[in-house]
């Protein structure tokens, strides 16, 4: 299966959109002007307490202020426990979310930079676990969004980390590493290895591993539509709209629903 010339050019220009690959949505809310960066001085909590607080705050992640607060708590704990794997990968995860949702470019750049550093530390501490690899790859994807040059340099890094996740635990985050690789191959220029067939293979396999992953369903529907397989796209849209959100991932489900509604409208307009 090949893309038309115009589609190939557009996919090449859109290579930086890799931040959308992961389980997290693009705009759940709370994306207004960010608060000033929080200070990390002050008394720190024990790691276990900071982790519990961060997880509680992340549950309210539609408010970016809670995400920033969680990051501060984890960084304070990490200052006293620098080799704690669970602190490191959570910092990578939360920084990715912040970078993906803030509307302020300086905060976005810092979040992905800090997320990459935290992800690298997590991988160094526990190379045989998927969390560090996945969130490191996610932050590379977020960084790729910032510029064409960043996207070109991060391609191999994203692929390496997500392929490692598949080797360690393909079910991690409901198959989201398959989604990441599918987006990577679909959006990358052919000169870097972009391959629509391979992209669809990853996305389709992902829905087998994580059938309730709403964002994966959305991306698969979008890929089908991009390749003019509208009947297949509609099947994915119908499946998504009929499914119930996975517990704890209601914001992501709502985001996926909003995006497939846009996709439906786009397909209608193109068919006229």
N, C-alpha and C positions, 0 to 999 in steps of 0.2 A: 504494500500500500504506500503510495507516495502523496506528498502534499503539493498543491499547486504553487507556482512560483511566488505569487503574492502572499500566500499563507506562510511559505517558508521564510520570506523576508520579515513578516510580522512576528513570527515565532522567534526569529533571531533577535529582533529589537526587544522582544518581551522576555528575553532570557533572565533578566533581573527579577522576575516575578517569583522567584523560588521561595520567597518567604511564605507563600501560601501553601506550601507543601505539607505542612504538618497538621496534626490533629486540631490545632488551635485555629479559630476563625480570624478573619481579617479585620472586622469592625463590629465587635459586640457592643461597644459603647464606651463611655468614659474617655473619649478621644479628644477632649477639648484641650485648652492650653494647660500644659502640665504644671504641677506645683514645683517650686524650686527644689533642687536636688536635696534629699534629706541627709542630715549629718549622721555619721556612724559612730561618733564619740559617745561616751556614756557607758553605763554598766551593761555588760553583756549577759545573756541568759545561757544556761547550759545548753549544749547542742540539742538534746532531746526536747527540751522545752521550746527552743527556737524553731525546731522543725515542726512541732505540733502547732505552734502559732502560725507559722508560714502556711501550712496546709489549710488551716482554718481561714486565713485571709484569702488564700487563692480561691477558695470556694466562692468568694464574692468578687471575683476577678473582673466583672463588668465595671467595677469602680477601680480605676487605675491607681487611685490613692492607696488602696489596700495592697496592690501589687508592690508599689514602692515601699510601703511599710514592711511588707514581708521580706523584701530584699535587704533592707536595713537590718532587720532582726537576724537574718542569716549571716550577713557580713560581720556583724558584731560577734556572733558566736564563732565564726570562722577565725577571727583574730586570736581567739584562745584555743582553737582546735583546728589547726590548718590542714590536718591530714584526714579530716572526716569526710568520707566519700558521700554520705547522704546530704551533707551540707553543700558539697561542691556541685553535684548534679542538679539539686534543686535551684541553686543559684543560676545555673545555665538555663534551666527551664523558665524561671521567672524573668530573667533578663530577656530571653527570647520573646516571651509574651509582651513584655513592656515595649521592646523594640518594634514588634509587629503592630502595636496598637496606638502608640503615641503619635501625635501629629507634629511633634517638634523634632526637627532633623538632628539637632545636636544631641538630644536625649536618645534618639533612635540609634545614632552612630555609637554612642557610649554603651548603650545597652547591649548591642550585638558584640561590640569589642569585649565587654566584660563577660558576656555569655560564652564567647569563644575561649577566653582565659579559664573560666570556671569549668567548661567542658573538657578542655585539655587536662586540667588538674584531675578531674574525675576519672578520665581514661588512664592517666598515669597511676592513680591510686588503685583502680579496679578495672583493669583492661578486659577482664572476662565477663563483665556485666554490661547489659545493653543500655542502661540509662545514660551514662556519660557519652557513649558513642552517638546515641540518638539526638540528644540535645546539643551536642557539639555540631553535628551535621545540620541541625535546624538553624543554629546561629550562623553557620557558614552560608546557609540559604538566605537568611535575613540580610547578611552582609552583601550577598550577591545582588540583592535588590537595589543597593545604593548606587552602583555604577556599572557600566559595561565592563570596565577593566576588572572590577572586583568579581563580577560574574564569571569572567574568563578564568581567573586564577582560582576561584573556589570550586569549579566544576569537579575536578578530581577529588578534592577534599570531601565534598558532599557525597559523591559516589562511594568513596572508600568507607566513610562512616556508616552510611545506610546499608551497604552490603555487609558490613560487619554486624550490624544489628540483626539482619536476616540470618546470619550464621549462628548468632548467639540465641536469638529468640524471635522467630518471625511473627509471633503473635503480640509482641510488645506494642502497646498503645493501639491495640485492635488492628494490627497490620499496617500502621501508618508509614513504616519504612517502605512498603510497596508503593504507597501513594507518593512519597517523596521521590522515589526513583522514577515513577511514571511521569511526574511533572518535570523532572530533570531532563529526561530523554525527549519529552514532547516539546519543551520550550528551548532546548539547546540548539544552536546552529549545527547543521550537519557536519561542518568541519571539526566540531568538538565531539562528535559522536551522536548527535541528535538522531533519533530513530523512532518514528511514529509507531511502527509495529512493536518494537520492544516496549515502548511506553504503554501501549494498550495491554500488552502481556502482563506487565507489573500491576497495572490498575485492576485488571480483571482478576488476577490472583489475589490481590488485596481484598476484594469484596468476598472472596471465598474464605479468607482467613478472618476478616472482620466484617461480617454481613451487616452489623448494626453501626458501622462507622459512617455517620452521615456525611462528613466532609469527603470521605473517599467516594461515596456514591455521587456526590456533586461533581467532583473532579472527573470521574469516569463519564458522567453524562456530558460534561463540557468537552471532553476529549472526543467522544463520539460525534458531537455536533460539529466540532472543528474539522473532523474528517468526513463530514456530510453523511454520517450514518444516523440520520434523524430518528428513525424508528427505534434504534437501540438507545439513543439518548432519551427518548420519551419513556421507555421502559424503566430506565434508571430514575428518572424524575418521578414517575408514578410510584415506584417502590419507596423512594425517599419520603414522599408526601404521606404515604400510608403507614409508615413505620412509627414506632414510639421512640422517643429519645432515650438513649442509654442513661442510666442513673448517674448523676454527677456531670453529665455532658449536655445538659439542656441548653446552655448558651451556644455551644457549637452546633447543635441541631437547629436552633433558630437561625443561626447564620447561614447554614446550608440551605434551609428552606428559602430564605430571602434571596440567596444567590440563584437557586434553580428557578425561582419565579422570574428573575431577570432573564435567565437563559430561555425560559419559555417564551417570553415576550420577544426576545431577539430572534428566535427561530420563526415565530409568526411573521415578523416583519420581513425576514429574508425570504419567506415562502410566498410573499405577495407579488 
